[in-house]
């Protein structure tokens, strides 16, 4: 997976130097793209991936999510796909369920939402209804289809909503979205090689986990496996 290419969505492409979701653009944070990229990658490396390894071992898909504080990029909570328990527990929706089970969860206006994979139509709606003004994703819908053999995100957008890939607005009245690749592209040039190396290692680990999931998915009861 090449995570050095910005996540393009028609006229809503962002890329190197874009600060629409950093600094004063992402209300409540002073993180630069360099700092934000580090926090997003760390959230996947240290919080999401350990849960996803356990989830895949139990027959679940590879998708995960986390919420981070806008103030400093620290992780509040992470979760992974749990469709073997409930087919609605995609990584993002499962995370929102667990977040609202906390005694005193931070308000969404104070949080960054991170998805390991570009959210499906259900999860896009869930993020919206939950009140988030942003989300970041590591892999694209096309990655889910082409690299991970899970085509349902794009197929549902096409069959139900008559949308081609990239047909929804990643900047709208509810939220703005950026890919982790875009954030890395906007980081300080001296920091990019190390960030790209970490992103490549994350992509490789998801490739391994995907192979594990695909090899065993015939044994699970997930409707769209």
Phi, psi and omega in degrees: 000126180267102181267014178269350181269127179302150180281105187265136177220076177058229181283000183256021178293139170237158183203207185304131177088347179293131181241024183300331181237029173224171178054227181288344179290324176261098191303127175101001180231147174250011182293134169281172176299327179297311179292320180295317178302316179300316182292320180294315178295319179297322179299320178289312184299313192261343186237311184281310185302318177302322178290321182292324175301316178294317182296316179296323177298336179264005176100007181270164179287177190268003188278138179218175182202164177207157170242137183237152176286133176296330186296320185217002179077009178287149184278129175272315185198146175229157179206167178225168179305137179222046183292341176291339175269320182203125184297348176275349183277061167297164184307316183291314182290322177298319177299314180297321177301309182294324179299318182278357171269353176291152182297319184215072184291146175297149177293150183300334179296342180261006191237151169259132178257125181240127173246136177292329180232146179310126188296146174288176182298322177296315183288326173302315179294319180298316178300320179294308181296334179282351172095015180280143179257010183200159159204156178235143178228151182267308178257159180262169172303320180295324175299315181302319180286310192273325183261336185242005174057036175235094188269359193294327180302308181289324181294320178294317177302321181284310187286323185266318186251001181054038180254134172281165177309132182078012186281348177267162185269120179276355169231119184209186185291344184260316184205167171236143183237146172222153173273157174298326177300320178297318181297317177298320179297332179271358181286166176303135183306326181291338182268343188297318181303316180293322179294318177297321179297317178295318179298320179295321178293321177296314180300320180295321179293321176293327175299318178295316180294325177297317177300320179295316179296312183298325181293333184246003189291340178297341182268356180261171182250022180291125185303312178251077185266000000 
